[in-house]
């Protein structure tokens, strides 16, 4: 049984006759007839009822044809994948994104490359602080969007965006004086909500943490945001995620002595020692060119 035989069967059923199928496949009718006879001999049953003017599938033929359609689609998809692989298109591309990165900015670009390279499966994961760089350096991702950039001669980076971090509280907490700078003593009865470093074997990083105060630790930024909105604590969040909540008065920015909520640069990074496929290189060039155009 060959893929060519299945395509002949499909053409005869789809176009209703050997003559029409031969015109579509640019093959003679006797050649198509021989292909079907050979296939029937291999299967041990007739695919078509030949008593009428036009070929009609037998009951067994109908069952076989339904399965053959799936096989044809699968084989054509496999052939296309093989073509892409021969052109150095990666079958899978792993990308890790730091938790505070502005996802809309990144995902707009990734949507474009996903449509351009449909046979590359893109796996996206989110990490926090040192965990993002760790995934990249451990070879678990080909590209990383970093919010914490430390000197590393093994990395090549491209600036992507800037994220403004803001310390906020819920109005329910009573810390409503926006022009006041709160001290550690002012916050002794309140809980700081912090995002855990997701690194597994590197020294944990802590950013904007006041030592000696009560704290709750969460594993993702959405949970952090919800806890702060519920009035269970205070903490720093990316401005792009909470600007609407601030405008509606659901969150209030505050200043705290000892915490500098400055801007954080976002970088796209890759390892110099890691060979890159065409899709990874295309994404890299897209972000690099976007910066050059600014």
C-alpha positions in Angstrom: 0.0 0.0 0.0 1.4 3.4 -1.0 0.5 7.0 -0.5 0.1 7.3 -4.2 -2.6 4.6 -4.2 -4.5 6.3 -1.4 -4.4 9.6 -3.4 -5.8 7.8 -6.4 -8.6 6.5 -4.3 -9.3 9.9 -2.9 -9.4 11.5 -6.3 -11.9 9.0 -7.7 -14.2 9.4 -4.7 -13.8 13.2 -4.6 -14.4 13.8 -8.4 -16.9 10.9 -9.0 -15.3 9.1 -11.8 -12.0 7.6 -13.2 -12.1 10.1 -16.1 -12.4 13.2 -13.8 -9.7 11.8 -11.5 -7.3 11.2 -14.3 -7.7 14.8 -15.5 -7.0 16.1 -12.0 -4.0 13.8 -11.4 -2.7 14.0 -15.0 -2.6 10.2 -15.3 -4.4 7.9 -17.7 -7.6 6.1 -16.7 -6.0 2.6 -17.1 -3.2 3.6 -14.8 -5.7 4.7 -12.1 -7.7 1.5 -12.6 -4.6 -0.6 -12.2 -3.6 1.3 -9.0 -7.0 0.6 -7.4 -7.0 -3.1 -8.5 -3.6 -3.6 -7.0 -4.7 -1.9 -3.8 -7.8 -4.1 -3.6 -5.6 -7.2 -4.1 -3.4 -6.1 -1.2 -6.4 -5.4 1.1 -8.4 -8.5 0.1 -11.7 -6.8 -0.6 -13.2 -4.5 -3.2 -13.3 -0.8 -2.6 -15.8 0.0 -5.4 -19.1 -1.5 -6.5 -18.6 -1.6 -10.2 -22.2 -2.6 -11.2 -23.3 0.9 -11.9 -22.2 3.6 -14.3 -20.1 5.4 -11.7 -17.8 3.9 -9.1 -19.5 3.7 -5.7 -17.7 2.7 -2.5 -18.7 -0.6 -0.9 -19.4 -0.6 2.8 -15.9 -1.8 3.4 -14.6 0.7 1.0 -16.3 3.6 2.8 -14.7 2.5 6.1 -11.3 2.2 4.5 -11.7 5.5 2.7 -12.5 7.5 5.9 -9.3 6.2 7.5 -7.3 6.8 4.3 -8.2 10.5 4.4 -6.6 10.8 7.8 -3.5 9.0 6.6 -3.2 11.2 3.5 -3.5 14.4 5.7 -1.0 13.0 8.2 1.5 12.0 5.5 1.3 15.4 3.7 1.8 17.1 7.1 4.8 14.9 7.7 6.2 15.6 4.3 5.9 19.3 4.9 7.6 19.0 8.3 10.4 17.1 6.7 10.8 19.9 4.1 11.0 22.4 6.9 13.5 20.3 8.9 15.7 20.0 5.8 15.7 23.8 5.7 16.8 24.1 9.4 13.4 25.0 10.7 13.2 23.9 14.3 10.4 21.4 15.1 10.2 22.9 18.6 11.4 26.3 19.9 11.5 27.0 23.7 11.1 30.5 24.9 11.2 31.6 28.6 9.8 35.0 29.7 10.4 36.8 33.0 7.2 37.3 35.0 7.3 41.1 34.8 7.7 41.4 31.1 5.1 43.2 29.1 3.5 40.2 27.4 1.5 42.2 24.7 4.7 43.7 23.3 6.3 40.3 23.1 3.3 38.2 22.0 2.5 40.5 19.0 5.9 39.6 17.6 5.6 35.9 18.4 2.2 35.8 16.8 3.8 37.0 13.5 6.5 34.4 13.6 4.0 31.7 14.6 2.0 32.4 11.5 5.1 32.6 9.4 6.5 29.2 10.6 3.4 27.1 11.4 5.3 23.9 11.6 7.5 25.0 14.5 5.9 24.4 17.9 6.6 27.3 20.2 6.7 26.5 23.9 6.5 29.5 26.2 7.2 29.3 30.0 7.3 32.0 32.6 9.9 32.3 35.3 10.9 34.9 37.9 14.2 36.6 38.6 17.2 34.2 38.3 15.0 31.4 37.1 14.6 33.0 33.6 18.4 33.2 33.0 18.9 29.8 34.6 16.5 28.1 32.1 18.4 29.7 29.2 21.9 28.8 30.5 20.8 25.3 31.3 19.8 24.8 27.7 16.1 24.4 28.5 15.3 27.4 26.2 16.8 28.9 23.1 15.6 32.4 23.7 14.8 34.3 27.0 13.2 37.6 27.8 15.2 38.8 30.8 14.3 41.5 33.4 17.4 40.9 35.5 20.6 41.2 33.4 23.9 40.3 35.1 27.3 40.5 33.4 27.7 37.3 31.4 30.2 36.9 28.5 28.3 33.9 27.2 25.2 36.0 26.3 24.1 38.1 23.5 21.3 40.5 24.2 18.9 42.9 22.5 17.0 45.6 24.4 13.2 45.1 24.0 11.3 47.4 26.4 11.3 49.2 29.7 9.0 48.3 32.6 8.1 50.8 35.3 7.6 49.2 38.7 5.2 50.9 41.2 4.7 50.1 44.8 0.9 49.9 45.5 -1.6 49.1 48.1 -5.4 48.7 48.3 -7.4 51.6 49.7 -8.6 49.1 52.3 -5.2 49.1 54.0 -5.4 52.8 55.0 -2.1 53.8 53.5 -3.7 56.6 51.5 -1.2 59.4 51.7 0.4 59.4 48.2 2.8 62.3 48.9 4.2 60.7 52.0 7.3 58.5 52.1 6.5 55.6 54.5 9.2 54.1 56.7 9.8 50.6 57.8 8.2 51.5 61.2 5.1 52.8 59.4 4.7 49.3 57.8 5.5 47.1 60.8 1.8 46.0 61.0 1.5 45.3 57.3 2.5 42.4 55.0 4.8 42.7 52.0 3.8 40.5 49.2 6.8 39.3 47.3 7.4 37.1 44.2 9.6 34.1 44.8 12.7 33.6 42.8 12.1 30.5 40.6 15.8 29.7 40.3 16.6 26.1 41.3 20.3 26.0 41.7 21.6 29.6 41.6 21.6 32.1 44.5 18.1 33.6 44.9 17.6 37.2 44.0 15.4 39.5 46.0 14.3 42.9 44.6 12.6 45.6 46.6 12.3 43.5 49.8 12.3 45.2 53.2 14.0 43.0 55.7 12.6 42.5 59.1 8.9 43.0 58.1 6.1 40.4 57.7 6.0 38.9 54.2 4.0 36.5 52.2 5.7 34.8 49.2 3.8 33.8 46.0 4.9 31.9 42.9 3.2 34.0 40.2 2.6 37.7 39.6 -1.2 37.2 39.1 -1.5 35.9 42.7 0.6 38.8 44.0 -1.7 41.3 42.2 -4.8 39.7 43.6 -3.6 39.6 47.1 -2.6 43.3 47.0 -5.9 44.2 45.5 -7.7 42.3 48.2 -6.0 44.5 50.8 -3.9 41.6 52.2 -0.6 43.4 51.7 1.6 45.8 49.7 4.2 45.3 47.0 5.7 46.3 43.7 3.9 45.5 40.4 4.6 46.4 36.7 2.9 49.6 35.7 1.5 48.2 32.5 -0.5 45.6 34.5 -2.0 47.9 37.0 -2.5 51.3 35.4 -6.2 50.7 35.0 -6.6 49.7 38.6 -4.8 52.9 39.7 -7.0 55.0 37.5 -10.1 53.4 39.0 -8.8 53.9 42.5 -8.6 50.1 43.2 -4.8 50.5 43.8 -2.9 53.4 45.3 0.8 54.1 44.5 2.9 54.8 47.6 6.5 55.7 48.3 8.5 53.6 50.8 11.9 54.5 52.2 14.5 52.0 51.2 12.7 50.7 48.1 13.6 52.3 44.8 10.8 51.3 42.3 12.8 52.4 39.3 12.5 51.3 35.7 13.6 47.8 34.7 15.1 47.1 31.2 13.8 44.1 29.4 16.2 42.2 27.1 15.9 39.4 24.6 18.9 37.0 25.2 20.5 34.0 23.7 23.6 32.0 24.4 26.5 32.6 22.1 27.4 28.9 22.3 24.0 27.7 21.2 23.4 27.1 17.5 20.2 28.8 16.5 17.7 27.6 13.9 16.0 29.7 11.3 12.9 30.5 13.5 14.9 31.5 16.5 17.1 33.7 14.3 14.1 35.2 12.6 12.6 36.2 16.0 16.0 37.6 17.1 16.4 39.7 14.0 12.8 40.9 14.3 13.3 42.3 17.8 16.8 43.7 16.9 15.5 45.4 13.8 12.6 46.9 15.8 15.1 48.5 18.2 17.2 49.8 15.3 14.1 51.5 13.8 13.4 53.4 17.1 
